[in-house]
Amino acid sequence: MKKTLTILACTFLLAAPAFARYIVVLKNGTRYNAKEKWTVKNGKALVLLDNGQSLQFDPSLIDVAKSEEITKIGLAGANVIDLNADVSKPQTSNQPSLGSQIKLRKTPQQPQAVTPEPKPSTTAIAPGAGTMSASVIDKFQRAYENVGIFEHKIDSNGARALRAELTVDTEERVFHAISATSFLMVRNAGVDGAQIDMVELFMKTTTGGAAGRFQMSRADAEALDKRTLSQQEYFIRKVIY
């Protein structure tokens, strides 16, 4: 007997107001309704949204040609969450994962005081013992911004664990968050000496609604990174409300 998976999902719809003067389209497909074309200041693209808010990100993330095209025809796309996707069919796309778009840069080595080397122990270090490196937290913050998530709070939850609170309003950003998190975990954020075994993800909408809570283990991250587990399957199996 075939078992039917049923989950309760929220549907988010972003439609362009009629008075948007310019539509900014990112290379990952995200669209923003702006008052005017972006400007570049201090190496960052400044976008003034039609709701009065402003965003800053790397200009290289913008699809200039698509922005011009969509603005001319006056259309803005809608992003709709559908968490009841058919997960029985494997993903066949050969495109690189979202996480692979994140560039990891080595953190410059800072002079450190010499401390005695700890004695070897046969007891595993618990994720709650100690504090995660500030360099790792910084890499996570930058990575989330690279995929369009600008409202975030990243805290250490131990020497090998993090807690990330993210504001996401579309299906696209939910899966961007999952992809970016798994990508960084597998590579320990590109920080020498770091070890990331657990990331607690708390995702919500701008109105405060729950968009999904996860406890991503290193095994989960490796499965996502190797694509033996799709993001949709991960959401359905691991989401905690």
Beta strands, then each sheet from edge to edge (+ up, - down):
strand 1: 22-25
strand 2: 31-34
strand 3: 39-41
strand 4: 44-48
strand 5: 54-57
strand 6: 152-156
strand 7: 161-167
strand 8: 198-204
strand 9: 210-217
sheet 1: 1+ 2-
sheet 2: 3+ 4- 5+
sheet 3: 6+ 7- 8- 9+
end
